[in-house]
Amino acid sequence: MKNCVTLACASSCPTADLHTSYRFYGKTHFKYCSYRNQAVTVFNSPPDSLSCAIQGNEELHSAEVCIKHETCTHENYVSRRICALEGSSVNISIKYYDSEQRFILSKLWYKIKTGDPTKYNVIHDTDRVKYYDNVNDHYILTIHNLQKNDSAGYMFQVHKYYQRRKEPGFPRVTLVVTGLRVNFNPSAEVTEGQRVTLICSTSCPLTDDTNYIWYLNGRPLTLPETQNKHLVLDPVSMEHAGNYSCTVKTQDMISSEETLTVKPLEKPILIMNALKLTFVLLFSSAVFLFNVRIR
């Protein structure tokens, strides 16, 4: 259609449900020429930008796209989901472009309660929380010494002289602050000779290149590079019993200690294993002697 442009909400992986519904969002109300679930055709004249999301996951918006670049405002967050360790620091960053910089009254970051966008508060600059304004078109919120209650949704919003202040709505970035905990598989009480895996677990996935340090009774263990988040003891022995903890190399935080108990093999089992070994040796000897006599 003349004077119209079509935008499609696409994903790099196919959606499992062919009836998936999509939503399109604009900074201001926009008129469209036609609408077909995954695609919308809009007039290319209004100074607007659009983003999209899958219905039911509205908090995960796509990057914004300008319809008309010379009069466009668009914002794109560097990371939509962030997992960070308690006690560490994190940067929540947005790349923001606005053709109407002269009309900007204020730039604010909001903290939004997870699952309830109606509960939010403005984040103020403190010793622990810092704003960095327009660093190469990036606006950065830095939070130091992360605490569990920092887990929430975050959103950057610009207010202009001629606009009425709006509620933030759905958060654009989800931050999860996690601690470290040692888990045992199959359990924290095993019998020597078994295989046991220790896991330095978190409530959200850290980056794949995270390096861990393991401790036994407060002393760091020297491990091969292949054993990082997972510490495999196979077979486990009585020497492996003790209190285990873990930490991430770049952080000062360490998990609480968890105890691995290793029980000795019971005597009947030892006797049975000894009998099995004796039988195998005797059988092998008998076969050998039989072959020698035949020759």
HUGIKA-V285078 format. One line per field, one symbol per residue. ss: DSSP state (@ for helix, = for strand, . for the rest). Layout:
BEGIN
ss->???
END
This chain:
BEGIN
ss->...=====.............=====.....=====..=====.....======..........==..@@@.=====...=====....=========..@@@=========.......===......=======..======....@@@.=========............======..=====...===...=======..........=====..==.........=====...@@@.=======.....=...======...@@@@@@@@@@@@@@@@@@@@@@@@@@@@.
END
